[in-house]
Amino acid sequence: MNILFVCTGNTCRSPMAEAILKGEGIPGVAVRSAGVSAVGGLPPAHHAESLIKENGLPPAGPSAVADEALVDWADLILAMTDSHRRALERSVRLAKGKTFLLNSYVGLGDRDIADPFGGGEEDYRRAFGELNKAVGLLAESLRRNMKQP
């Protein structure tokens, strides 16, 4: 199963989500991230990268644009906000039907995950905590479903 996390610039939330899920090491699950308004090739934001390292997680890749090729690659796309979901579905028709708000998908309601971009370390820690909870629930679900024949 190929999972794509999507946010705005692919330097804060989606790379942290990517690293958290990669850290779960679920066999048969590939993870990437991208942004609906990203510039390709940028490293994660400093605080995001620090939190990834601090938590002993595998690094996220460089930023990528959520384009048709990535959407086609993905079996499941999880957006940080509903506006990301809508923007992706408008720009890449293939995204319809497989793009969901992360919190909603894992049963945490329709709450967006706030963008820590431009904020301090505490803003990133708050976002990381929210992502850790949501992605942890996703990982539990994936483990259950991946074991089924």
C-alpha positions as CSV (number, residue, x, y, z in Angstrom):
1,M,0.0,0.0,0.0
2,N,1.3,3.4,-1.0
3,I,0.4,6.3,1.3
4,L,0.9,10.0,0.5
5,F,0.7,12.7,3.2
6,V,-0.1,16.2,1.8
7,C,0.2,19.7,3.3
8,T,1.0,23.1,1.9
9,G,4.8,23.4,1.3
10,N,5.8,19.9,2.3
11,T,8.4,21.2,4.8
12,C,6.6,20.9,8.2
13,R,3.5,18.7,8.7
14,S,3.6,16.2,5.9
15,P,7.3,15.3,6.3
16,M,6.7,14.8,10.1
17,A,3.8,12.5,9.3
18,E,5.9,10.7,6.7
19,A,8.7,10.1,9.2
20,I,6.3,8.9,11.9
21,L,4.6,6.3,9.7
22,K,8.0,5.2,8.2
23,G,9.2,4.7,11.8
24,E,6.4,2.2,12.4
25,G,8.1,-0.1,9.9
26,I,4.9,-1.7,8.6
27,P,5.7,-4.3,5.9
28,G,4.1,-3.6,2.6
29,V,3.5,0.1,3.3
30,A,5.4,2.7,1.4
31,V,5.2,6.3,2.5
32,R,5.9,9.7,0.8
33,S,4.8,13.3,1.3
34,A,4.1,16.3,-0.9
35,G,2.7,19.8,-0.9
36,V,-0.1,21.4,-2.9
37,S,2.0,24.6,-3.1
38,A,5.4,23.1,-2.7
39,V,8.8,23.9,-4.2
40,G,10.5,20.7,-4.9
41,G,13.8,19.7,-3.4
42,L,13.7,21.6,-0.1
43,P,14.7,19.9,3.2
44,P,12.2,19.8,6.1
45,A,11.9,22.9,8.2
46,H,14.6,23.1,11.0
47,H,12.2,22.3,13.9
48,A,10.5,19.5,12.0
49,E,13.8,17.9,11.2
50,S,14.9,18.3,14.8
51,L,11.8,16.6,16.1
52,I,12.2,13.7,13.6
53,K,15.8,13.2,14.8
54,E,14.9,13.6,18.4
55,N,12.3,10.9,18.1
56,G,14.7,8.5,16.3
57,L,12.6,8.4,13.2
58,P,13.9,7.9,9.6
59,P,14.3,11.1,7.7
60,A,11.7,12.4,5.4
61,G,12.7,13.0,1.8
62,P,13.0,16.5,0.2
63,S,9.9,18.4,-0.6
64,A,7.9,17.4,-3.6
65,V,4.9,18.8,-5.5
66,A,1.7,16.9,-5.2
67,D,1.4,16.2,-8.9
68,E,-0.4,13.7,-11.1
69,A,2.5,11.1,-10.9
70,L,2.5,11.1,-7.0
71,V,-1.2,11.0,-6.9
72,D,-1.2,8.1,-9.3
73,W,1.4,6.3,-7.1
74,A,-0.7,6.7,-4.0
75,D,-3.4,4.2,-2.9
76,L,-4.4,6.6,-0.1
77,I,-3.8,10.3,0.3
78,L,-4.1,11.9,3.7
79,A,-4.3,15.7,3.9
80,M,-3.5,17.9,6.9
81,T,-6.5,20.2,6.2
82,D,-9.7,20.0,4.3
83,S,-8.5,22.9,2.1
84,H,-5.5,20.7,1.0
85,R,-7.9,17.9,0.2
86,R,-10.1,20.1,-1.9
87,A,-7.1,21.8,-3.7
88,L,-5.6,18.5,-4.6
89,E,-8.9,17.1,-5.9
90,R,-9.3,20.2,-8.0
91,S,-5.8,20.1,-9.5
92,V,-5.4,16.4,-10.0
93,R,-8.6,14.5,-10.8
94,L,-7.1,11.2,-9.9
95,A,-7.1,12.3,-6.3
96,K,-10.9,12.1,-6.0
97,G,-12.0,9.1,-4.0
98,K,-8.7,8.4,-2.4
99,T,-7.9,11.7,-0.6
100,F,-9.1,12.3,3.0
101,L,-8.5,14.6,5.9
102,L,-6.1,12.7,8.2
103,N,-7.9,13.3,11.4
104,S,-11.2,12.4,9.9
105,Y,-9.8,9.3,8.3
106,V,-8.5,7.9,11.7
107,G,-11.7,8.9,13.6
108,L,-10.5,12.0,15.3
109,G,-13.1,14.3,13.8
110,D,-12.9,17.0,11.1
111,R,-10.2,19.0,12.8
112,D,-7.3,20.3,10.7
113,I,-3.8,20.0,11.9
114,A,-2.5,23.6,12.3
115,D,0.5,24.7,10.3
116,P,3.5,25.4,12.5
117,F,5.3,27.2,9.7
118,G,6.9,30.4,10.9
119,G,6.2,29.5,14.5
120,G,8.6,28.4,17.2
121,E,9.6,25.1,18.6
122,E,6.5,24.7,20.7
123,D,4.3,25.1,17.6
124,Y,6.1,22.3,15.9
125,R,6.0,20.1,19.1
126,R,2.2,20.7,19.2
127,A,1.8,19.7,15.5
128,F,4.1,16.7,16.0
129,G,2.0,15.5,19.0
130,E,-1.2,15.8,16.9
131,L,0.4,13.9,14.0
132,N,1.9,11.3,16.3
133,K,-1.6,10.5,17.7
134,A,-3.3,10.4,14.3
135,V,-0.6,8.5,12.5
136,G,-0.4,6.1,15.4
137,L,-4.1,5.3,14.9
138,L,-3.5,4.9,11.2
139,A,-0.6,2.5,11.9
140,E,-2.8,0.4,14.1
141,S,-5.4,0.2,11.4
142,L,-2.9,-0.7,8.7
143,R,-1.3,-3.4,10.8
144,R,-4.8,-5.0,11.3
145,N,-5.7,-4.7,7.7
146,M,-2.3,-5.7,6.3
147,K,-2.5,-9.1,8.1
148,Q,-5.8,-10.0,6.5
149,P,-5.5,-12.2,3.4
